[in-house]
Amino acid sequence: MTEPVALVHNKVRLALHPLRGARDGSGPGSPTRPLLCLHGLGELTSPEPPAAADAWPGPVWGLDLTGHGASTRPSGGGYTAELLMADVDAALAHLGPCTLLGRGLGAYVALLSAGARAELVRGAVLADGPGLAGGGATPASPALAPHLPPGARGDDTAPDPFALLELARDVRPPDYAVTFVRLAVMLSGLDAPIAVAAVVRPPWLAAVADEPGVLVRPAAEALARYAREAGPPASSSMASASASGRPSRNP
């Protein structure tokens, strides 16, 4: 795998991996819209693009989220999905408008990013993977991550134990998740800015799948649709959404 691009986000150093160039033979800097892949809980970016992205015309990138892979592991934990959403924001600032393909934990982070950065996320595909369920809709009992002295991990790419514990218990109320769907629908200018490809659907994802403006499609089919949709300029997104109202559910 090509050496990653280092993104500095506050005190965190993020690894952004170029997985392949555009299908027209141009490199990772191609003007064709990139696909940004977000891994699951405890994983790191694979050296190869996912199979669902085989037909994606633009360059494909993968981001190691904080606490995973070659990205920083903060001392003392404090992980939330919103913290990881800021990782994606840093990647979007570097790459420009992207389509997101998230698995597991990465799917939830992709959803949050699609609502919070609707002008930059040109479709988000939510797929199965580790960390998809999170901690449910309500807080669980407190727990502590095991203490590991410096150097005890042995593997520089091993996930942070704090990340594994805290992000597996991250609270995900369905109504909170739905808020980000509605933001994406209102502000992105896309008919269906979210696509649910996951077979397993915890309560938050079941609520998302039931929302108007959400596709339920296999990942490859959803990506093929987003590859054809450029969407309106960011400046016109809000006006377009206001004029047309909420789109009806796609068949």
C-alpha positions as CSV (number, residue, x, y, z in Angstrom):
1,M,0.0,0.0,0.0
2,T,1.2,3.5,-0.8
3,E,2.5,5.6,2.1
4,P,-0.4,7.4,3.8
5,V,-1.0,11.1,3.8
6,A,-0.6,12.5,7.4
7,L,-3.4,14.8,8.5
8,V,-3.0,16.8,11.7
9,H,-6.3,17.2,13.5
10,N,-5.7,19.1,16.8
11,K,-3.3,16.8,18.7
12,V,-4.2,13.8,16.6
13,R,-2.3,12.6,13.6
14,L,-4.5,10.7,11.1
15,A,-3.4,8.3,8.4
16,L,-5.2,8.8,5.1
17,H,-4.4,5.9,2.7
18,P,-4.6,6.2,-1.1
19,L,-5.9,2.7,-2.1
20,R,-6.1,3.3,-5.9
21,G,-6.3,6.0,-8.5
22,A,-9.3,6.8,-10.7
23,R,-10.4,4.3,-13.3
24,D,-9.2,6.6,-16.1
25,G,-5.7,6.0,-15.0
26,S,-5.1,9.3,-13.2
27,G,-3.7,9.3,-9.7
28,P,-5.2,10.0,-6.3
29,G,-5.4,13.7,-7.2
30,S,-7.9,13.0,-10.0
31,P,-10.7,15.5,-10.4
32,T,-13.2,12.6,-10.4
33,R,-14.9,12.5,-7.0
34,P,-13.1,10.3,-4.4
35,L,-14.6,7.4,-2.4
36,L,-13.6,7.5,1.2
37,C,-13.7,4.1,3.1
38,L,-14.2,4.0,6.8
39,H,-13.4,0.8,8.7
40,G,-15.1,-1.0,11.5
41,L,-14.3,-1.0,15.2
42,G,-10.9,-2.5,16.0
43,E,-10.0,-2.6,12.3
44,L,-7.6,-0.6,10.2
45,T,-7.7,0.4,6.5
46,S,-7.3,-2.6,4.2
47,P,-4.5,-2.4,1.6
48,E,-7.0,-3.1,-1.1
49,P,-10.3,-1.3,-1.9
50,P,-13.4,-3.2,-0.8
51,A,-15.1,-5.3,-3.5
52,A,-18.1,-3.1,-3.6
53,A,-15.9,-0.3,-4.9
54,D,-14.6,-2.2,-7.9
55,A,-16.6,-0.1,-10.4
56,W,-16.1,3.2,-8.6
57,P,-14.8,5.6,-11.3
58,G,-12.8,7.9,-9.0
59,P,-9.9,7.4,-6.7
60,V,-10.4,5.3,-3.5
61,W,-9.1,6.3,-0.1
62,G,-9.2,4.8,3.4
63,L,-9.0,6.6,6.7
64,D,-7.6,5.1,9.9
65,L,-9.9,6.5,12.6
66,T,-8.4,7.8,15.8
67,G,-7.2,4.9,18.0
68,H,-6.8,2.6,15.0
69,G,-4.2,1.6,12.5
70,A,-1.5,4.2,11.9
71,S,-3.5,7.1,13.5
72,T,-2.8,8.5,17.0
73,R,-4.0,6.7,20.2
74,P,-4.8,9.5,22.7
75,S,-3.7,8.9,26.3
76,G,-6.6,8.1,28.5
77,G,-9.3,7.4,25.9
78,G,-12.4,9.6,25.7
79,Y,-13.6,8.2,22.4
80,T,-17.0,9.0,20.9
81,A,-18.5,8.6,17.5
82,E,-18.6,12.4,17.3
83,L,-14.8,12.5,17.9
84,L,-14.4,10.2,14.9
85,M,-16.7,12.4,12.8
86,A,-14.1,15.1,13.3
87,D,-11.6,12.7,11.8
88,V,-13.7,12.4,8.7
89,D,-14.1,16.2,8.6
90,A,-10.3,16.5,8.4
91,A,-10.2,14.0,5.5
92,L,-13.0,15.9,3.7
93,A,-11.0,19.2,4.1
94,H,-8.1,17.5,2.4
95,L,-10.0,15.6,-0.4
96,G,-12.9,17.8,-1.1
97,P,-16.4,16.4,-1.8
98,C,-16.5,12.6,-1.4
99,T,-18.8,9.6,-1.3
100,L,-18.5,7.6,2.0
101,L,-18.5,3.8,2.4
102,G,-18.6,2.9,6.0
103,R,-18.7,-0.6,7.7
104,G,-19.7,-1.2,11.2
105,L,-18.5,1.7,13.4
106,G,-17.5,3.5,10.2
107,A,-21.1,3.3,8.9
108,Y,-22.4,5.2,12.0
109,V,-19.6,7.8,11.6
110,A,-20.5,8.1,7.9
111,L,-24.1,8.8,8.8
112,L,-23.1,11.6,11.2
113,S,-20.7,13.1,8.7
114,A,-23.4,13.0,5.9
115,G,-25.7,15.1,8.1
116,A,-23.0,17.4,9.5
117,R,-21.2,18.0,6.2
118,A,-24.0,17.6,3.7
119,E,-22.4,19.8,1.2
120,L,-19.2,17.7,1.1
121,V,-20.6,14.1,1.5
122,R,-22.1,13.1,-1.8
123,G,-23.8,10.0,-0.6
124,A,-23.0,7.7,2.3
125,V,-23.3,3.9,2.2
126,L,-23.8,2.1,5.5
127,A,-22.6,-1.5,5.5
128,D,-22.2,-4.4,8.0
129,G,-19.1,-4.6,10.1
130,P,-17.7,-4.6,13.7
131,G,-19.1,-1.9,16.0
132,L,-22.4,-1.4,14.0
133,A,-24.7,-1.7,17.1
134,G,-22.7,0.4,19.5
135,G,-24.0,0.5,23.0
136,G,-27.7,0.7,22.2
137,A,-30.1,3.6,22.9
138,T,-29.4,4.1,26.6
139,P,-26.2,4.3,28.7
140,A,-24.8,1.1,30.1
141,S,-23.0,0.5,33.4
142,P,-19.6,2.2,33.8
143,A,-16.6,0.1,32.9
144,L,-12.8,0.6,32.8
145,A,-10.4,-0.3,30.0
146,P,-7.5,-2.5,31.1
147,H,-4.3,-0.6,31.9
148,L,-1.4,-1.3,29.5
149,P,2.0,0.2,30.3
150,P,3.8,2.0,27.4
151,G,5.1,-0.5,24.8
152,A,2.9,-3.4,26.1
153,R,0.9,-3.6,22.9
154,G,3.8,-4.8,20.8
155,D,2.0,-4.0,17.6
156,D,1.9,-0.3,16.5
157,T,-1.3,-1.0,14.5
158,A,-3.2,-2.7,17.3
159,P,-6.4,-0.8,18.3
160,D,-6.4,1.2,21.5
161,P,-8.2,-0.8,24.2
162,F,-10.0,2.4,25.3
163,A,-11.4,2.7,21.8
164,L,-12.6,-0.9,21.8
165,L,-14.3,-0.4,25.1
166,E,-15.8,3.1,24.8
167,L,-16.9,2.8,21.1
168,A,-18.6,-0.5,21.8
169,R,-20.7,1.2,24.5
170,D,-21.3,4.4,22.5
171,V,-25.0,5.4,23.0
172,R,-26.9,5.6,19.7
173,P,-30.6,6.6,20.2
174,P,-32.6,6.1,17.0
175,D,-34.1,9.6,17.1
176,Y,-30.5,11.1,17.2
177,A,-29.5,9.1,14.2
178,V,-32.6,10.1,12.3
179,T,-31.7,13.8,12.9
180,F,-28.6,13.3,10.8
181,V,-30.6,11.6,8.0
182,R,-33.0,14.6,7.9
183,L,-30.1,17.1,7.8
184,A,-28.5,15.2,4.9
185,V,-31.9,15.1,3.0
186,M,-32.5,18.8,3.5
187,L,-29.0,20.1,2.8
188,S,-27.2,17.7,0.4
189,G,-29.4,18.3,-2.7
190,L,-29.4,14.6,-3.3
191,D,-32.7,12.6,-3.6
192,A,-31.3,9.8,-1.4
193,P,-28.1,10.9,0.4
194,I,-28.0,7.8,2.6
195,A,-28.0,4.1,1.5
196,V,-28.4,1.2,3.9
197,A,-26.6,-1.8,2.7
198,A,-26.3,-3.6,6.1
199,V,-28.2,-6.8,6.7
200,V,-27.9,-6.5,10.5
201,R,-29.9,-3.5,11.6
202,P,-29.7,-2.4,15.3
203,P,-32.4,0.0,16.4
204,W,-30.7,3.2,15.2
205,L,-30.1,1.7,11.7
206,A,-33.6,0.3,11.5
207,A,-34.9,3.8,12.2
208,V,-32.6,5.3,9.5
209,A,-33.8,2.7,6.9
210,D,-37.4,3.7,7.5
211,E,-36.8,7.4,6.8
212,P,-37.8,9.0,3.5
213,G,-34.8,9.7,1.3
214,V,-33.0,6.6,2.3
215,L,-32.1,3.9,-0.2
216,V,-32.0,0.2,0.9
217,R,-29.6,-1.3,-1.6
218,P,-26.5,-3.6,-1.7
219,A,-23.3,-1.5,-1.4
220,A,-22.2,-1.9,-5.0
221,E,-25.6,-0.8,-6.4
222,A,-25.7,2.2,-4.1
223,L,-22.2,3.3,-5.1
224,A,-23.1,2.9,-8.8
225,R,-26.0,5.4,-8.2
226,Y,-23.8,7.9,-6.3
227,A,-21.1,7.7,-9.0
228,R,-23.7,9.1,-11.5
229,E,-24.9,11.8,-9.2
230,A,-22.8,14.9,-8.8
231,G,-25.4,16.9,-6.9
232,P,-25.9,20.7,-7.0
233,P,-23.3,23.1,-5.8
234,A,-23.1,23.5,-2.1
235,S,-24.4,27.1,-2.3
236,S,-27.7,25.9,-3.8
237,S,-28.2,22.8,-1.6
238,M,-30.4,24.5,1.0
239,A,-32.5,26.4,-1.5
240,S,-33.1,23.2,-3.5
241,A,-34.2,21.3,-0.4
242,S,-36.5,24.1,0.7
243,A,-38.1,24.4,-2.7
244,S,-38.7,20.8,-3.2
245,G,-39.6,19.7,0.3
246,R,-38.6,16.3,1.6
247,P,-38.3,13.7,-1.2
248,S,-40.5,10.7,-1.2
249,R,-39.0,7.3,-0.2
250,N,-37.1,5.8,-3.1
251,P,-38.4,2.5,-4.5
